[in-house]
Amino acid sequence: MEISSESVKVGHPDLVADIIAANVIAAILDKEKKEKGGLNLANMPHCGLEVFLGKGICIVGGEVRSRVYVDIDKIARESVLELGYNHAAVGLNGHLMGVLNAIIPQSPDINQGTSCLLNKEGEIGAGDQGIMYGFACDDTKELLPLPYVLVNKLMRAFEYCQDPIFAPDGKGQVSVDYDTKTGRPQRVAKVLMSNAIDYRYVKGDRLKVRDKAKKIAFAALEDCVDKKTEFLFNPTGEWNAVNSCSAADSGVTGRKLVVQCYGGFPG
């Protein structure tokens, strides 16, 4: 039985959107702590933010209840630049992208249910409902499924490799063979890595890029791969960084929930 988990690098446009939203909320909380009376349950800000990334544009919307102002334009640009998106050659330029602030105040109808001052029970209410699931397993010391742990190691390896050939945008998948009788992982059957390539830094034979990628991947997963492990890199044959991130694919907050919850591993 083969089970796969997927993950993405922090430069994937959906995660870029998540990071921008998270940084906006972090900035609000930092400023709220410095306000008179500090931060407590009675004055805690309520934020429901969504971010959309398109080609050369970032839209930050949603609803916020807060006592403070934060510079959305600055936060969005700094978030993008810190991820390495500083030139059109890598799909997005934080210096030049348009930023549209479409944030509105939180609805008073929602606020009366979420604020502990207005809530009839005197409690903090939920502004929405949601379903979560989770479990622990003994595949790994992290108590998480092995494919999920390995594919995230793979992503971090490419993020931290410091080779400019590999642009910020990337995604991957790791497939593990499980024993159908014991339910235990046996071996890594397949490693798939797709990473945008910044050809400004590619010298000579392009096939050497795949060799570099395999070396990074197998070094990260060295305890689990073997000679029979199949490695696929950019299997469509080409991924130029000019056509990566929001230059080729829109980014939206919350669209990688499966990636962040066991990478699709069946519960």
Protein Blocks (a to p, Z undefined) as FASTA:
>chain_A
ZZddddddfklmklmmmmmmmmmmmmmmmmmmmpghiaafkloccddddddddehiacde
djdddfbdcdfklmmmmmmmmnopabfklopafklpccddfbdcddfklmmmmpmklmmn
lpacdfbdcdddddddfkbmnopafklmmmmmmmmmmmmnopaklcfbdcddddddddfk
lopafbdfbdcddddddfklpghjfklmmmmmmmmmmmmmmmmgcfklccdehknopacf
klgcjlloccdehilmmmmnonopaZZ
